[in-house]
Amino acid sequence: MHQDFLTFLDFTQEQAKHLLEFAIDLKTHPEKYGKPLEGMAIVALFEKPSLRTRVTFDVGINQLGGHMVYVDSQGAELKKREDPKDVGNNLAQWAKAIVARVFSHETLQDLAAGSDVPVINALCDKFHPCQALADYISMQEHLGSVAGKTMAYVGDGNNVTHSLLILGILLGCHQVVVTPKGHDIAAQIKETVIDLAQAHNVKLTFTHQISDLQHCDVIYTDTWLSMGDDTPLADIKEKFMPYQVNEALVEQSNAKFVMHCQPAHRDLEITSSLMDSDKSLLMTQSSNRLHAQNAILSYLLAKPSLQS
């Protein structure tokens, strides 16, 4: 039976640690694993525009010996044209996996319901698991470990926050989430990660006060201007500027590094000077998107040898 990759919620702690270790080993020693996607076609179905996701999947699939077929739905929701379940069923006739970047998590679930090949979440409204894996690879490389370290997410609670929390807790990384009032993570996800943190003995803090952030190893932020958001910039700045990741916040928290999944708006959610400093892991994260996704594709399509 095939395995989909929609969220880390169905991973055990052992599976999460293994995937992280495998991703780093695949990056460091690709010659050990050959071409696990040799002769395979992988469909990449995108409802939303992309730079990093599209390029890294295309390059990575090629590196692994496969061929990516890009399907652009031209910024429209797939379900308005055809039932995603039927799309998944059709694509499974020709491809070994489906990579989907979509507006709604339900679209991924429908694709998976109709497909008998793995469906990989390349971003949806609830989760961004490929990004999260790339981020924890970056932390591991620069801090020596993830377990026992503290990540502080500052800004708008969103799909990236959800995936960082879930995977981070599984990897033993303590979490602090600092958001303006009204911009918390989804209530259902919050309940889930609180239970998950308790089960894995991970410290988890939610606060609206930026002054509460007194210690962390990494500060992570994301755009305040989500794709398609037409809220006036002046209104966004009024609410979010106190949560800007800047040199003063880094000093306050004793953070060693700053992270951002990009695209970043310089001197809004993060200062330009910090982005370009030696504390910035932004380009490391970007580079590791390729290696994270290569690991995910190999993990799903070359089992059982890579999952031992």
Secondary structure as UniProt FT lines:
FT   HELIX           8..10
FT   HELIX           13..28
FT   HELIX           30..32
FT   TURN            36..39
FT   STRAND          41..46
FT   HELIX           52..63
FT   TURN            64..65
FT   STRAND          67..72
FT   TURN            74..75
FT   HELIX           78..80
FT   HELIX           84..91
FT   TURN            92..94
FT   STRAND          97..101
FT   HELIX           105..114
FT   STRAND          119..121
FT   HELIX           129..143
FT   TURN            147..148
FT   STRAND          150..154
FT   HELIX           159..170
FT   TURN            171..172
FT   STRAND          174..178
FT   TURN            181..182
FT   HELIX           187..199
FT   TURN            200..201
FT   STRAND          204..207
FT   HELIX           210..212
FT   STRAND          218..221
FT   TURN            227..228
FT   HELIX           233..240
FT   HELIX           241..243
FT   HELIX           247..253
FT   STRAND          257..260
FT   TURN            267..269
FT   HELIX           272..275
FT   TURN            278..279
FT   HELIX           282..301
FT   TURN            303..304
FT   HELIX           305..307
//
